[in-house]
């Protein structure tokens, strides 16, 4: 669909505009286009992109006078890049301009009608260029492959936003900044702050196809679609493809960002979509409005939520009887709040971080899914294959039907591959889910659990775990060897830090004659009770550096709460260290034995032996051998998976790992295609 002309620029500029495009819409292209940097953009055909041009401004005014809203009936080929598309087309250099055969034929016809002969395009005057633009526009409007689109269906909802003229009618500020250079080129940091990660089309298709299957629609059934965080509408596009656009009775969706809402309304207005602009968590619920929900709610961590959600937690407790902790991430509220919008028997498919399966704050969501609705499917994608650009959380999909669960209800739990073709599958009873504190695939797969063994010991029985030092500003408080030498830093003012795990061969940190680590980390932590004045008498350069540090970060919370800005929290060297987040492929040793006086920052967890350790182990070497025998299966069972194959274990989760003195304790996995639990 060719919607009409637009520009990125201020149309009132004296020198003219720098960009001129024809804004387009295409339902087919919605599921073939993925622009994570510019999720609110829509397809467009670039007519001009260059220095400010009065001719481009005149062309915009001319083109605005045409009716547009043209439906183009043609076959489009989708390519991976513009270069690939160019190579596979008939485009070639024709008089200094790259054109396809069809474009050159149209040029020849227009030039002949205007009496321009074979004048090279570059030699046309301003008036001639405008005449050519007008002639081509007229030709497009009467072409046999083009028809005038019917007016969009009325939605029955008064729009909450009106698209302004100019650039914001079609693009987000991010895309405008990228084109014009008038701001940051990429705004993924803003996306992370908002917890907004655009859904890749292939994921949207996978989820929509599965949801449509579980919806089990009769031929005459119509769908009332909903999405509480619609974004660019890719899940709506996938739903239309999966169930058929003619079966969408209504689509009432919510989007908090006004620019994105405007763009989504623009691209889907002909389908009758109703885009409500506002915070879904603050919008009054339209009880039972939705029969099919596909949603990727924002992934914003609890510490990044600025609004007070205590009233909402009270409402959820009153309506569902579920207590949500203040530590819950934002997506938990979205799922529970959406329950009121979904009608009885309606199906919802949620794209969620898999963290809720194993975290304490996720208990509210696990309770809802196992006791309040009929859980149909729980699928976790392989964390080594990140689905979202710039998002570390591993992804899962929850599909539910809003019915009370029956006593014998069973759930298909799967992992790896896709919803339609998973790698591993388990058949799990809802009852067992309700009783299980962890829903990760490893935890639900009983074959990963070690057999009872009186000789097996929980690490929590023999170790005390302590997180590493949180300095509040590592870039200021951690110094390199060269900085120590340059600023004449005396060794009594700093402490050596443990080397990075990937630099430690065999997982063993040795020590030199001074007790410093081998291999040397080359990093030193400022840790001294000495005042700046006391240090100045011995090293004026270092004292000056400390003054700059205090001015820069002295008011930060962790720094300000210390008695002295440069005296860190007490921490003894830990005999054993655990790398709390690393890839599960085994390339980085997770357990390290530390024979040095090096201390650890909060990327490591210190393991301090209890007296009971020596009742079961003969020496440190036996302990280290037992720790190193803990396999990936155990780590997966206790930990949390993240994108790029990362696996994280917190101190509390470490306490549940098990070892057996003198035995190999890497509990393995016996793979079966389908197991009933």
Order of alpha helices (4+ residues) and beta strands (2+ residues): beta-beta-alpha-beta-alpha-beta-alpha-beta-beta-alpha-alpha-beta-alpha-alpha-alpha-beta-alpha-beta-alpha-beta-beta-alpha-alpha-beta-alpha-beta-beta-beta-beta-alpha-alpha-beta-alpha-beta-alpha-beta-alpha-beta-beta-beta-beta-alpha-alpha-alpha-beta-beta-beta-beta-alpha-alpha-alpha-beta-beta-alpha-beta
